[in-house]
Amino acid sequence: MEPVRAKKHLGQHFLKDENIARKIVDSLSLPCDALLEIGPGTGVLTKYLLQIPATKFLAIDVDRESVPYLKSAFPEKAGCFLEGDFLRMPLDSLFDSPFSVIGNFPYNISTQILFRVLDYRNQIPEVVGMFQKEVAERIAAPPGSKTYGIISVLLQAWYDIEYLFTVSEHVFQPPPKVKSAVIRLKRNKVNSLGCDEKLFINVVKTAFNQRRKTLKNGLKSFKFIPGEALEQMLTRRAEQLSVAEFVFITNQVEGLK
């Protein structure tokens, strides 16, 4: 078959370095019975993922060229390749048990992929993914970092995140204009945040939308139950607060907004 052409509108940059491909696959650290690859493209990760024993493997790609190409390249595994949109597909219909997620994620939807993972966080114990370097840094950033933001807090509420390694732009075809990085997310032991989760998300987003202001000014649309600990916390800025501190602030909101 003709090789798959990288399509700009799909944000595709195909990895061509076999050593990096192996390193990404080796970054999966948890034993899993099921594995989902997002955006397999030309199959550079796929061929190593298919070597993992006793694992139910599926790969989803929205690219109409990619899926027939992969079925032709791996005919004995043709049933593993699905054409579809990960962001719209009901994932619980694909697996009836926990599944890990891996991929060289299309850069234009990489953060949307992770918000989708959050929707299925109790089914997805681990994610290993390639991102633009600045996006990877933002996701993994600790409190106090200038890159710490909304996505950092929301993902770190449910996952422990590790920045694994940086990837040069020269190992892709076509090469992107930015460096890339691989990160790993492992589900933490939190079953409940101990607050209203929708309100928590609202508080976090509102706080970071005014990130240069103190929280007292950034969160003035909320009415809080007065308290000394809260007053001290509100003198800080959003980027200085941990997940636990955002949970505390959420629980001090008077009534739901």
Secondary structure as the mmCIF struct_conf table of DSSP 4:
data_model
#
loop_
_struct_conf.conf_type_id
_struct_conf.id
_struct_conf.beg_label_comp_id
_struct_conf.beg_label_asym_id
_struct_conf.beg_label_seq_id
_struct_conf.end_label_comp_id
_struct_conf.end_label_asym_id
_struct_conf.end_label_seq_id
HELX_LH_PP_P HELX_LH_PP_P1 GLU A 2 ALA A 6
HELX_RH_3T_P HELX_RH_3T_P1 LYS A 8 LEU A 10
TURN_TY1_P TURN_TY1_P1 GLY A 11 GLY A 11
STRN STRN1 PHE A 14 LEU A 15
HELX_RH_AL_P HELX_RH_AL_P1 GLU A 18 ASP A 26
TURN_TY1_P TURN_TY1_P2 SER A 27 SER A 27
BEND BEND1 LEU A 30 LEU A 30
BEND BEND2 ASP A 33 ASP A 33
STRN STRN2 ALA A 34 ILE A 38
TURN_TY1_P TURN_TY1_P3 GLY A 41 THR A 42
BEND BEND3 GLY A 43 GLY A 43
TURN_TY1_P TURN_TY1_P4 VAL A 44 LEU A 45
HELX_RH_AL_P HELX_RH_AL_P2 THR A 46 LEU A 49
TURN_TY1_P TURN_TY1_P5 LEU A 50 GLN A 51
BEND BEND4 ILE A 52 ILE A 52
TURN_TY1_P TURN_TY1_P6 PRO A 53 ALA A 54
STRN STRN3 LYS A 56 ASP A 61
TURN_TY1_P TURN_TY1_P7 ARG A 64 GLU A 65
HELX_RH_AL_P HELX_RH_AL_P3 SER A 66 ALA A 73
BEND BEND5 PHE A 74 PHE A 74
HELX_RH_3T_P HELX_RH_3T_P2 PRO A 75 CYS A 80
STRN STRN4 PHE A 81 GLU A 83
BEND BEND6 GLY A 84 GLY A 84
TURN_TY1_P TURN_TY1_P8 PHE A 86 ARG A 88
BEND BEND7 MET A 89 MET A 89
HELX_RH_3T_P HELX_RH_3T_P3 LEU A 91 SER A 93
TURN_TY1_P TURN_TY1_P9 LEU A 94 LEU A 94
BEND BEND8 ASP A 96 SER A 97
STRN STRN5 SER A 100 ASN A 104
HELX_RH_3T_P HELX_RH_3T_P4 TYR A 107 ILE A 109
HELX_RH_AL_P HELX_RH_AL_P4 SER A 110 ASP A 119
TURN_TY1_P TURN_TY1_P10 TYR A 120 GLN A 123
STRN STRN6 GLU A 126 GLN A 132
HELX_RH_AL_P HELX_RH_AL_P5 LYS A 133 ALA A 140
HELX_LH_PP_P HELX_LH_PP_P2 ALA A 141 PRO A 142
TURN_TY1_P TURN_TY1_P11 PRO A 143 GLY A 144
TURN_TY1_P TURN_TY1_P12 LYS A 146 THR A 147
HELX_RH_AL_P HELX_RH_AL_P6 ILE A 150 GLN A 156
TURN_TY1_P TURN_TY1_P13 ALA A 157 TRP A 158
STRN STRN7 TYR A 159 VAL A 167
HELX_RH_3T_P HELX_RH_3T_P5 GLU A 169 VAL A 171
STRN STRN8 PHE A 172 GLN A 173
BEND BEND9 PRO A 174 PRO A 174
HELX_LH_PP_P HELX_LH_PP_P3 PRO A 175 PRO A 176
BEND BEND10 LYS A 177 VAL A 178
STRN STRN9 SER A 180 ARG A 187
BEND BEND11 LYS A 189 LYS A 189
BEND BEND12 ASN A 191 ASN A 191
BEND BEND13 GLY A 194 CYS A 195
HELX_RH_AL_P HELX_RH_AL_P7 GLU A 197 ASN A 209
TURN_TY1_P TURN_TY1_P14 GLN A 210 ARG A 212
BEND BEND14 LYS A 213 LYS A 213
HELX_RH_AL_P HELX_RH_AL_P8 LEU A 215 GLY A 218
TURN_TY1_P TURN_TY1_P15 LEU A 219 SER A 221
BEND BEND15 PHE A 222 PHE A 222
STRN STRN10 PHE A 224 PHE A 224
HELX_RH_AL_P HELX_RH_AL_P9 GLU A 228 MET A 233
TURN_TY1_P TURN_TY1_P16 LEU A 234 THR A 235
BEND BEND16 ARG A 236 ARG A 236
HELX_RH_3T_P HELX_RH_3T_P6 ALA A 238 GLN A 240
HELX_RH_AL_P HELX_RH_AL_P10 VAL A 243 ASN A 251
TURN_TY1_P TURN_TY1_P17 GLN A 252 GLN A 252
STRN STRN11 VAL A 253 VAL A 253
BEND BEND17 GLU A 254 GLY A 255
#
